[in-house]
Amino acid sequence: RVYKARCHRLNRLVAVKILRDDLVQDAELRRRFHDESQAVAMLSHPNIVAVYDVSRSSDFEYIVMELIDGITLKQYMQKKGNKLNWREALHFITQIVKALGHAHSRGIIHRDIKPHNIMVLRDGSVKVADFGIARVASGGHSTLTQEALGSVHYISPEQARGSHIDARSDIYSAGVVLYEMLTGRLPFEGDSALSVAIQHLSSVPLAPREVNPDIPEQLELICMKAMSPNADKRYPTADAMLEDLERFRKDPDVDLDYIRADLCEAADSEPTQPISVAEVTAAHGLKKAAAAGKAKSAADEETE
């Protein structure tokens, strides 16, 4: 739960994020929330929402954060008709990747990069919010939970698989955000969260330029490298992705043939793979979580 509040000591408006009542009873989760929040409070970057304080009482765990005067990137895209001019998309993704580079350099993985967690300010700058929260919400595990259902369009294949994740999972999600900004659509759609998760595991999305021919080829290459289903074929770090973004910004005709060669090699050497028993098990867990979510929503509507 998030509240707008006033810090009387410094006389400024802030956002106060409080751990939900149904979670605060779990002592282990409270400890993780506190530890994760303290780690995030160490981050200091113009493209990351600042954390001012982390505290607890007998009844509450809460974080005091910078109050942002703006809207989410998702809301911004909807106002713009979902698809952004490629120059604006480049402006936003560059800032997002800078934020990821700073966090990753301090050992913090976001785990839930999506337009809903990115704030657009009035001056056109962006700030990434909710670092570390996804880890707490998932109970510290990499498997998909009810909290992850809303993010299924942006999760990396290894997240969908329930495997170990690292900074490259954030890079994949950033690639999906770039894809959506450039094309006005998501790379994978489906009738259920389950079907979308399986597509992340087994499908290759339509190339952005097939959806929108106005996208520069080099920017498409950067996007597709970030979204490689094989983590080893992605950018190894956010700084490496930022380097290509900056090279493209300075020279839209920059030679990025090394990416094209990697993509062609991957297409030739990585035919469609059968889904393992472990992946099917993870998918069934997602389906159960989806059913539980629907049941909870229905119950909430009845109580209202």
Buried (B, 14 or more C-beta within 10 A) or exposed (E): EEEEBEBEEEEEEBBBBBBEEEBBEEEEBBEBBBEBBEBBBEBEBEBBBBBBBBEBEEEEBBBBBBBBEBBBBBBBBEEEEBBBEBEBBBBBBBBBBBBBBBBBBEEBBBBBBBBBBBBBEEEEBBBBBBBBBBBBBBBEEBBBBBBBBEBBBBBBBBBBBBBEBEBBBBBBBBBBBBBBBBBBBBBBEBEEBBBBBBBBBBBBBEBBBEBBEEBBBBBBBBBBBBBBBEBEBBBBBBBBBBEBBBBBBEEBEBEBEEBBEBBEEBEEEEEEEEBEEEBEEBBEBBBEBBEEBEEEEEEEEEEE
